[in-house]
Amino acid sequence: MATQSTNVNFSKGVFRARLDAFFASIGQGFNTYVERRSRVGQIEALNAKSDKELSAMGLRREDIAQHVYRDMFYI
């Protein structure tokens, strides 16, 4: 029967670098998530509607951005 042993030594510098890389990758994933949740798609969908459809919703074309971001800004 064969046995095998492996000794792996990480210096503190290597461990910290790997930990930093791990958290950096999480941060990049979070940035991607935030970009995907942007409201550009909602603005484009409203812009694609006719003026009659917007009117039925109580919106004017020039007020679309204000409507989409109404929870973030007081305008």
N, C-alpha and C positions, 0 to 999 in steps of 0.2 A: 504494500500500500504506500502510495506516495503522499507526502505532505508538502504543503507550500506555504510560505509565510511572506508577507509583504510589509515592509515598513515604509509608511508614507509620512514624511515630516513636512509640515507647512510652517513656514516662518510667519510671524505676525503680519509682516508686510503683504505676503501673498494672500493670507486670509482676508485681510482688510480690503485688498484690491478686488477679490472675488465678491465680497459682501457689497462693496460699492457698485460693482458691475450688476449685481443682482437687483439692487434697489434702483439703479439707473434704468434697467430694463422695465421695471414696474412703472416707473415714471413715464417712460416713453409709451407704454401701453395706455396709461391714463390719459396722456395727451391725445392719443388717437381716439379714445372713447369720447373725449370732450369735443373734438372736431366733428365726429360723426353725429353728435347730438346737437350740432349747430342748427340754427333755425333757418338756414338758407333754403332748405327744401320746402319749408312751410311758406316762405316768401314766394318762391317760384310757383308753388301750387296756387297760391292766391293770385299771382300775376297772370296765370294761365286762364283764370276765369274771365268771363265776359263782364262788361260793366253792369249789365242787368243782374247777373248773379251776385256781384259784389254789392249792388244796391239792395238786393233782397237780404243780404247779410248785415246791412247797415254800414257798409264800408265804401269809401271812395278809394280809387287807385292810389292816390297820393298819401293815404293814411295807412297803407298796408304795413310798412315798417313799424310805425307807432303801435299798431294793433298787435303785431307779432311780439314785440319787445315790451308790451305794456306792463308786465310784471317786474321788469328790471329798471325801467326809467319812468320818471314822471315828466311828461312833456306837455 
